[in-house]
Amino acid sequence: MYQDVRLERAESRRKACQNHYLPKRILHSGRITDNLRRDAGWSMAQAQNRRADPIDERILWELRRDASQTNAALAARVGLSPSATHARVRALRESGALGSAHADVDFAALGLPLQAIVAVKLRAQARPAIKTYAEKVSRLPNVLNLFFLGGQTDFLIHVVTTSPEQLRDFVATRLSMDPAVASTETQIVFDWVRTSARAAGFDDMRGPIG
């Protein structure tokens, strides 16, 4: 009977660990050390509410600057142990606050030197099918980004092509000829600059302008 009680308590603690999104490798006999719990700073209520606290924001900010850094490097930057950092990153991913990382690709080096932004306006009768249109366009191979807007223009579509001729054919056959489309307007992208993180964190971005 005593053994059954111990097993029941161990199973209860194991489930509590899972609710904290802690990695399996830090589980031992169904227990979490108090030091690790304090280090992670991630209570069950926080996990359920899935709200980013200041430490989460620091993690997200550092990953925004460099998503390729190792967990150990990230832990050193935010002042947590590697295991606590791993737990928080995992929780942020599961909550949707942190998405997948993407590499910057030099499309010109791959024979795709021409980028453009195509503004698309849908016909009035096609407005109820906006989501369907967006899903269809997002599957086109030349589309890099798709922005749904408010105002006169419904979508901005960021595309990459091999040449002006391919761009013309793409817009004419894949976009303009769609029965849902009322009009398109194409702007060539001469160059683009990825901005570096000038602010110290998200608080600077949320602060007053001026």
C-alpha positions as CSV (number, residue, x, y, z in Angstrom):
1,M,0.0,0.0,0.0
2,Y,2.8,2.4,0.9
3,Q,4.5,1.6,-2.4
4,D,1.2,2.4,-4.3
5,V,1.0,5.8,-2.6
6,R,4.6,6.6,-3.6
7,L,3.9,5.6,-7.2
8,E,0.7,7.6,-7.2
9,R,2.5,10.7,-5.9
10,A,5.3,10.2,-8.4
11,E,2.8,10.0,-11.3
12,S,1.1,13.2,-10.0
13,R,4.4,15.1,-9.9
14,R,5.3,13.8,-13.4
15,K,2.1,15.2,-14.8
16,A,2.7,18.5,-13.0
17,C,6.1,18.6,-14.7
18,Q,4.5,18.1,-18.1
19,N,2.1,21.0,-17.4
20,H,5.1,23.2,-16.8
21,Y,6.5,22.3,-20.3
22,L,9.8,21.2,-18.8
23,P,12.0,18.9,-20.9
24,K,11.9,15.2,-20.1
25,R,15.6,15.0,-19.3
26,I,15.2,17.1,-16.1
27,L,12.6,14.7,-14.7
28,H,13.9,12.3,-12.1
29,S,11.7,10.0,-10.0
30,G,8.8,12.3,-10.7
31,R,10.4,15.3,-9.0
32,I,11.5,18.8,-10.0
33,T,14.1,20.6,-7.8
34,D,12.9,23.8,-6.2
35,N,16.0,25.5,-7.6
36,L,15.0,24.6,-11.1
37,R,11.4,25.7,-10.5
38,R,12.6,29.1,-9.3
39,D,15.2,29.3,-12.1
40,A,12.6,28.7,-14.8
41,G,10.2,31.1,-13.2
42,W,7.4,29.4,-15.1
43,S,4.4,28.7,-12.8
44,M,1.5,26.4,-13.9
45,A,-0.8,29.5,-14.0
46,Q,1.6,31.2,-16.4
47,A,1.8,28.1,-18.6
48,Q,-2.0,28.0,-18.8
49,N,-2.4,31.7,-19.5
50,R,0.5,31.6,-21.9
51,R,1.4,35.2,-21.4
52,A,4.9,36.4,-21.9
53,D,6.6,37.9,-18.9
54,P,9.8,40.1,-19.0
55,I,12.1,37.1,-19.2
56,D,10.1,35.6,-22.0
57,E,10.2,38.9,-23.9
58,R,14.0,39.0,-23.4
59,I,14.2,35.5,-24.9
60,L,12.0,36.5,-27.8
61,W,14.1,39.6,-28.4
62,E,17.4,37.8,-28.5
63,L,16.0,35.1,-30.9
64,R,14.6,37.9,-33.1
65,R,18.2,39.3,-33.3
66,D,19.7,35.9,-33.9
67,A,17.5,32.8,-34.2
68,S,20.5,30.6,-35.1
69,Q,22.2,30.9,-31.7
70,T,22.6,27.9,-29.5
71,N,20.5,27.3,-26.4
72,A,23.6,27.8,-24.3
73,A,24.4,31.1,-25.9
74,L,20.8,32.3,-25.4
75,A,20.8,31.2,-21.8
76,A,23.9,33.3,-21.2
77,R,22.3,36.3,-22.7
78,V,19.1,36.1,-20.7
79,G,20.8,35.0,-17.4
80,L,19.1,31.7,-17.0
81,S,20.4,28.1,-16.9
82,P,20.3,26.2,-20.2
83,S,17.5,23.9,-19.0
84,A,15.4,26.8,-17.8
85,T,15.9,28.6,-21.1
86,H,15.0,25.4,-23.0
87,A,11.8,25.1,-21.0
88,R,10.8,28.6,-21.7
89,V,11.5,28.4,-25.4
90,R,9.5,25.3,-25.7
91,A,6.6,26.9,-23.8
92,L,6.8,29.9,-26.1
93,R,6.6,27.7,-29.1
94,E,3.7,25.8,-27.9
95,S,1.8,29.0,-27.0
96,G,2.4,30.3,-30.5
97,A,4.4,33.3,-29.3
98,L,7.5,31.9,-31.0
99,G,7.2,30.5,-34.5
100,S,9.7,28.8,-36.7
101,A,13.1,30.3,-37.7
102,H,13.8,31.1,-41.4
103,A,17.1,31.6,-43.2
104,D,17.7,34.6,-45.4
105,V,18.2,33.3,-48.9
106,D,20.0,35.3,-51.7
107,F,17.5,34.6,-54.5
108,A,19.6,36.3,-57.0
109,A,22.3,33.7,-56.5
110,L,19.7,31.1,-57.3
111,G,18.7,32.7,-60.6
112,L,15.8,34.7,-59.2
113,P,17.0,38.3,-59.2
114,L,13.7,40.1,-59.6
115,Q,11.3,40.8,-56.8
116,A,8.1,42.7,-56.9
117,I,5.1,43.7,-54.8
118,V,1.7,43.1,-56.5
119,A,-1.3,45.0,-55.2
120,V,-4.5,43.0,-55.7
121,K,-8.1,44.2,-55.4
122,L,-10.8,41.6,-55.4
123,R,-14.2,41.9,-57.0
124,A,-17.0,42.9,-54.6
125,Q,-18.8,39.6,-55.1
126,A,-15.6,37.7,-54.3
127,R,-15.0,39.4,-50.9
128,P,-16.7,36.5,-49.0
129,A,-14.0,34.2,-50.5
130,I,-11.0,36.2,-49.3
131,K,-9.7,33.4,-47.1
132,T,-10.0,30.9,-49.9
133,Y,-8.2,33.3,-52.3
134,A,-5.4,33.9,-49.8
135,E,-4.8,30.2,-49.3
136,K,-4.7,29.6,-53.1
137,V,-2.2,32.4,-53.7
138,S,0.0,31.4,-50.8
139,R,0.6,28.0,-52.4
140,L,2.0,29.6,-55.7
141,P,5.7,28.8,-55.9
142,N,6.9,32.4,-56.6
143,V,5.1,34.0,-53.7
144,L,7.3,34.9,-50.7
145,N,4.9,36.8,-48.6
146,L,1.2,37.7,-48.6
147,F,-0.3,40.6,-46.7
148,F,-4.1,41.1,-46.2
149,L,-4.9,44.8,-46.0
150,G,-7.8,47.1,-45.0
151,G,-8.6,49.8,-47.5
152,Q,-8.9,50.0,-51.3
153,T,-6.3,47.2,-51.8
154,D,-7.1,43.7,-50.5
155,F,-3.7,42.1,-50.8
156,L,0.0,42.9,-51.2
157,I,1.7,39.9,-52.7
158,H,5.5,39.7,-52.5
159,V,6.9,37.6,-55.4
160,V,10.3,36.6,-56.8
161,T,11.0,35.8,-60.4
162,T,13.7,35.1,-62.9
163,S,13.1,38.0,-65.2
164,P,10.6,40.8,-66.2
165,E,9.1,38.3,-68.6
166,Q,8.4,35.7,-66.0
167,L,7.0,38.4,-63.7
168,R,4.7,39.6,-66.5
169,D,3.5,36.0,-67.1
170,F,3.0,35.3,-63.4
171,V,0.9,38.4,-62.8
172,A,-1.1,37.9,-66.0
173,T,-1.8,34.2,-65.7
174,R,-1.7,33.5,-62.0
175,L,-3.2,36.7,-60.6
176,S,-5.0,38.9,-63.1
177,M,-6.9,36.1,-64.8
178,D,-8.4,34.8,-61.6
179,P,-12.1,35.4,-61.6
180,A,-12.0,36.8,-58.1
181,V,-9.6,39.6,-59.1
182,A,-10.8,43.0,-60.1
183,S,-7.4,44.7,-60.7
184,T,-3.7,44.3,-60.0
185,E,-0.8,46.8,-59.8
186,T,2.8,45.7,-59.9
187,Q,5.7,47.6,-58.3
188,I,9.3,46.4,-58.9
189,V,11.6,46.1,-55.9
190,F,15.0,47.6,-56.6
191,D,16.5,46.8,-53.3
192,W,15.5,46.1,-49.7
193,V,17.2,46.5,-46.3
194,R,16.7,44.3,-43.3
195,T,16.6,46.6,-40.3
196,S,18.7,45.7,-37.3
197,A,17.3,45.8,-33.8
198,R,18.0,49.4,-32.8
199,A,15.7,49.3,-29.8
200,A,16.7,47.7,-26.5
201,G,13.6,45.6,-26.3
202,F,9.9,45.4,-27.0
203,D,9.2,48.1,-24.4
204,D,10.9,50.6,-26.7
205,M,8.7,49.5,-29.5
206,R,5.6,49.9,-27.4
207,G,6.6,53.3,-26.1
208,P,5.3,56.7,-27.2
209,I,6.5,58.0,-30.6
210,G,8.5,61.2,-30.7
